[in-house]
Amino acid sequence: MQIVAGNNLNHQWFYDDLIISEFRVITAESLCNLHYSSAELLQINWFYNIVKIQSCFYLIGFVNSEETVRKIKLPDNCDSSNVIVLGNDYKLIVVDKSLCKIWVYNLEDETECKCISLKIEAPEECSVKKKKLEDHICKVSLLNDSILYLTEAGSVYCGLLPCYVDTTHCVGKVIDVQCGYEHFILLTDTGLIYTWGNGRRLQLGHGDISNLEIPTEVEALAGVKIIKICAGGWHSLALSEFGDLYAWGWNDTGQLGITANEKYSCSLPSLVDILDSDTVNTKNVKDIACGSKFSAILLEDKSVWTSGNNNYGQLGISTDIKCITAFRKVYQCTNDSKLMCGPWTTAIIDK
């Protein structure tokens, strides 16, 4: 089951309302002879969503000036169980995890396609030569034009034409990567996080606005074991093993959720108190998600809380309220759930 609030300007959620300002269950049992109730939601974009129904991938929304429910044709010899499909406003990207091949389609002209091979390499100790490794892609993170690839061995590559990111100085194996509009975050299995990219809106968490070319440890969280990371447009969230939430970066619309009355940005990770009627809610945070300028969290009691920009109703409250600066309870789940955000949408998905 999918429960959604936010942008529906391109009818990707099947409702007539252009903005869904309170959480609604997506009830499309049948769509173009598809059993949408069994759909797995893979990605939420501005113009469209990508879903998987059984062994097929579909693009649902508004593409090339037309409302569409389009089956995504995979390249020859691609097994649907072994591919990652995602996209942005202009491109659709298909990644074969085992072959480490990337197909980039122009959404305005599907006949225009580029095939790119990701060469799995790692620098050798004390040598300028590189050695090939038996490795496979396990995750791709894409936001706007920023893209990261993560392999099963923990290697990281950046860019549509993938370039190896040196993480040999990182402590532990890289287990997750996230993209903001201009910054990147990685998490290692030791619970350490590293950031790099553009820091002009404090989104790197190093106490300044410097830009960084290589992954650099967020020292303010040293000693705190992080188990999940999330990147918004220009802000970042991290969840600790004890259920504590940390936030930093740009806070112009209250997306950090750190204070009820002000919108000051944070150059270092700040521990976020979840306030319930002016009393600190002691329930642990279980899941986190970010949109462009808002954040959503799920507590252990299955309640969903949001903070930040609400122009498209993505916080799950009336659009008469343009933003809120501290996390507010907006929905109570009855099932075990997880969160997913698009640029201006929040989705609650049954596990």
N, C-alpha and C positions, 0 to 999 in steps of 0.2 A: 504494500500500500504506500502511496505517495501523498503527502499532505503539504500543500504549497501556499506561499504568500509572495507577492511581488509582481514583477513585470510580466504582463501577458499581452503586450502590444502587438505581437505577431501570432497570437492565438496558439502558442505552443503548449498551452495547458487546457485547450478545448473549451474554455468558458468564453462567453460573449464579452464579459467585462474586460476592459483593457488593463485594468489594475486590480489585482486581488489583494485587498487590504486587510483581510483576516484569513487565517489559515483555513484552507478548504481541502477536502479529500478529492483527489482526481478520480472521477467516476467513469471514465470512458472505458466501458467493458469491450466495446468493439469499435475499431477505427479502420476504415478501408479494408474490412475483412481481417484485421489483425486483432489478436487477443491482448489488448493493451494492459489488462489487469495483471498479466504475467511479465510485463516489461521491466527490464533492469535499466534504471536511469544511469547513464555514464557521464554525461556532461551537460551543464546548463550554460548557454551563451545568450547574448543579447537578442539575436535574431532567431535562434533555433535551439532545440535540444537534440542530443544524440542518445538513442536508446537501443537496447538489444532485446529482441524477442525471439526466443528459442535460439537458433543459430544464425539469425540475420540481424544486421544493423540497419537502423532507420534514422533519417534526419527529419525532424518534425518542427515546422514553424514557417518562417518567411525567408526564402532564398531566391536571389536573382529576380526580385520584384514580384514574386509569386508565393502565395501560401501553398505549402507542400507537405505531403507525407511521402518521402522519397526513400526507397531502398538503396542502400549504399552498396555498390558493386565492388567487391574485393578484387584485388589483382589475381591473376591466374596462379594456381597452386598455393594460395593462402588458405590456411585452415582457420575458420572463424573462432575456434577455441584458443588460437595462438596469436591473435592480433590485438592491437590496441587501436581504437579509432577515436579521434578527437579533432577539434577544429577551432578556428577563430572567425572573425567577420569575413575574411577573404579566402581562407584556405581550409581544405579538409585534409587531414593527415592520417594515413594508415601505416602502422608499424608492425612488421612481422618480428615477433620477439626472438624467435630462434635463428632466423636468417639474418637478423640485424639489418633489415632493409626498410627504407622509409619511402613511401609514395606521397607526394604532395600534389593535391588537385586544386586547380583554380575553381572556386565556387561559381564564378560567372561563366566559365567555359570548361566543362568537365573533360573535354578532349585534351585540355592542356594539363599535362602531368609530368612531374619530374620524379625519377627514381634515384634515391641516394643510398649508398651503402655506408653503414657505420662500421669503421674498422676498429675492432676491439684491440686496444693496445695499452701497454703500461710502461712507464719508464723503468729501465734497468738501473740497479744500484751502480753509481759511479760510472755511468756510461751515457753517451748521447744517443746510443742506439736504442731501439725499442723492440720488444718481443711481442709476438701475437699470443693471445690467450684464448682458451676455450671458455666462452662466456656468452650470456644472452641478456637482452634487455628485459627488465622486469617492471619498469614504471616509466611513464612519460608525464611530465608536468608542463602544461601550456597555459599561459595567461597573456592575452593580446599577442604581442610579437616575441615574448620571452618564452624560451623552451629549454627544459633540462631532460636528459635521459639518465636513468640509473640502471646498472646491470646487476645481475645476481651476485657477482663477486664484490660489488660495492664501488665500482668505477662510475664516474660522473662525466657526462659530456654536455656541452652547451651549444645552442644555436641550431638553426634549421639545417645548416651544413655543420654537422657535429664536430666540435673541437674538444679534445681531452682537457678536463679540469684536474689540475694536480691536487690531490687530497692526501698525499703520502704523509704530510705533517699532521693530519687530523688523527686524533686518538680514537681508535676503534674502527670498525667497519661502517661505512655509510649505509643506512637502512631506509632513509627517506629523503626526498628533495621536494622543495616547493618554490614556485615562482610568484613574485609580485610583478607590477608593471615594470619596475626598474631595479629590482633587487632579488636576491636568491638566498634560500636557507637550506641547510642540510642538517640531518640528525644522524649521529652515530649510535652504535649499539651500546656504547658506554654512557649514553644519556647526555652527551655534549652536543651543543649546536654551534654551527659556524655560519656566518653570513658574508656576502660580498655583493658588489654592484654599486648602484647610486645611493648615497647616503644623505642627500640634501634635505630629505624630510624626516631624518632621524630613524628611518626604518631598519637600519643595520644594528642598532642597539649597542653602539660602542661609545656613546657619550658625546659624539660630535657629528658633523655633517660631511665627513671625509668620504670620498669614493674609494672602494677597495677592489683590486683586481683579482685577489685570491681569497678563498674561504678563510675567514679569521674567526677564532673562537670568541663567543660572546662571554667575556670573562665575568660579567656581573652575575651570570647563572652558574659559575663554577661551584661545584659542591651540591648542586640541585640536579637530580636525575630527571631529564625530560623524556617523555614517552611519546609526545605528539607535537608536531609543529604545523603552523598554518600561516600563509602569506595573503594579506589583502592587497589592495592597490598600492598603498604606501604605508601599510602598518603590518605588524607581525604579532602572532600569538604563540604561546608555548604552554603545554600542559605537563605538570610534573607527575611523578609516580604516586604522589600522595593526593592528587586531585586538586592541586593549586593551579590557578591561572595567572600567567604573566603576560603583559602587553606592553608594546612600545611602538614608537613611530608617530606618524601624523595623526592628529586628533581633531581636525577642523570641524567634524560633525559629530563628535562623541563616540567614534568607532572603537576607542580603547575601553570605554565603559568604566573609567576609573573614578569618576566624580559626578555627583548629581547636579552640580551647578556651573561647572566651568569646562572649557574645552582646551586645556593646555596639552601640548604635545610632550612626549617623553623620549629622551635620548638614550635612556637605559631601561631595561625591563623593570616594570612595576608590578608588584603583587596586587591583584584585583580583588577587592572585597565585594561579594554579592550581597546587596542590601535588600532585605525584605521588610517593608514598613519601618525603615530606619534601624532595623536590627540586622546584624550580620548573619546571613544564612550559612550555616556550617556544613551543608551538604557538599560532598565532593563533586567536582566537575568531571564528567565522563567523556565528553566529546566537544570539539571546537570546530568552527568553520568561519571563513571570512568571505565577504563580498568586496566590491570595490571600495566602499566607504562605510561598511557596517560589519558587525560581528554577531555570531550566534553561538550559544553554548547550551549543552545538555547536562543537567545535573543527575545525580544518582537516583533521585526520586522520580525521574522521567519527565521533569519539567524543562521547558525550553525558554531561554531568556535571550533577549536581543538588545543591541545598542548601536547607535550611529544614525546614518542618513536613512530617511524613510520616504523619499520622494515617490517611490513606486510601491509603497506598502510592504516592502520586503521585511519590515520588522514584525509584521503580523498585527499591526494596529492601524487606526484610521490615518489617512494621508493628511488630515487636518493638522496632525502633529508631524512637523517636518524633520525633526530629529530628537533623539533622547541621548543624554550623555552618561547615563549609568544603566547597567543591565536591568531590564524589567522582565518579569515573568509574563509570557504572552501565550503559552500553550501548555497543556498537560497531556502527555502521551499516556496511552494505556498499554502499549506493547513496547518491547525492547526495540530501540530505534537508533539511527545514526543521522548525522546532519550532512547536508551538501548545500553549498551556496554557489550561485552564479554571480555575475557582476551586480545584478539588482534583484535577486531572487533568493529565497530561503526554502529549502525542501527538507522535510522530515521523512525518512524512509525506514520502513520496517526492516529489521535484520532478518 
